[in-house]
Amino acid sequence: MSEIAKNVREIREKIREAALGAGRDPDSVRLLAVTKTVSPETIKEAFEAGQTLFGENYVQEALPKIDAIPRAEWHMIGHLQSNKAKYVVGTFSMVHTVDRPSLAAELSRLCIARGIKLPVLLQANLSGEASKGGADAEGIIAIAKRALEWPGIEIQGLMAIPPYEEDPEMSRPHFRALRLLANRIDSVGFSGVKMYHLSMGMSHDFKAAIEEGATMVRVGSALFGQRL
Ligand SMILES: *Cc1c(COP(=O)(O)O)cnc(C)c1O
């Protein structure tokens, strides 16, 4: 078995254990393999090992990989400039990083023109880190409130990249805050908004994220090795 196939199997097993340990259905957590800087050949190894969901940060870097492995499911997980939205619609099956009304509007416009509906997540930045994208809680709610203005997209949950912490326990309050925000949005019940997904947790802290309710964990280096 290749190194990559072994990693896929090991991470899947850890996800399963974390879910069961938290009293959750293991099938309620999906592994999203993050492929930034990873070659199409290596991604193919993961695909052949049964990994079907992949995420990319940069549109330009993603397009040749999507062409090389078209049967996989691809999600956009990086910051998205509105002028790049046209490359995303029709190529990615979900965008995790909608953090402003202007981007929601642009994605919706492009989707309507193509006759498709694009599932999206709202990217939250609850710790106020200036270097990262994402809206604060009030900003997220303001977008959710306006969902019906953008019929080309469907808001299906929240995503976050909390500040890096060596100790995953330090990330736990951030994961919990994201879940509580999703619960709050669900309980208000904005039309056109469903909180099905929480995209949170990376290589070193996905266990804590799953314990706090993650439905998609975004794992890169633990699958493909350290990025240079
Ligand atoms: C790179 C990246 C990941 C994966 O990080 P690892 O620590 O390598 O698992 C997850 N989410 C986003 C948005 C990323 O950019």
The ligand as a MOL file (V3000), in Angstrom:
LIG
                    3D

  0  0  0     0  0            999 V3000
M  V30 BEGIN CTAB
M  V30 COUNTS 15 15 0 0 0
M  V30 BEGIN ATOM
M  V30 1 C -4.0890 24.3700 4.3670 0
M  V30 2 C -5.4870 24.3830 4.8860 0
M  V30 3 C -6.0110 23.3160 5.6190 0
M  V30 4 C -5.2250 22.0690 5.9960 0
M  V30 5 O -4.2040 22.3580 6.8850 0
M  V30 6 P -3.2910 21.1540 7.5070 0
M  V30 7 O -2.8010 21.7110 8.7660 0
M  V30 8 O -2.2310 20.8870 6.5050 0
M  V30 9 O -4.1970 19.9890 7.6860 0
M  V30 10 C -7.3400 23.3960 6.0280 0
M  V30 11 N -8.1200 24.4540 5.7360 0
M  V30 12 C -7.6440 25.4860 5.0160 0
M  V30 13 C -8.5540 26.6150 4.7290 0
M  V30 14 C -6.3300 25.4880 4.5770 0
M  V30 15 O -5.8740 26.5430 3.8920 0
M  V30 END ATOM
M  V30 BEGIN BOND
M  V30 1 1 1 2
M  V30 2 1 2 3
M  V30 3 2 2 14
M  V30 4 1 3 4
M  V30 5 2 3 10
M  V30 6 1 4 5
M  V30 7 1 5 6
M  V30 8 2 6 7
M  V30 9 1 6 8
M  V30 10 1 6 9
M  V30 11 1 10 11
M  V30 12 2 11 12
M  V30 13 1 12 13
M  V30 14 1 12 14
M  V30 15 1 14 15
M  V30 END BOND
M  V30 END CTAB
M  END
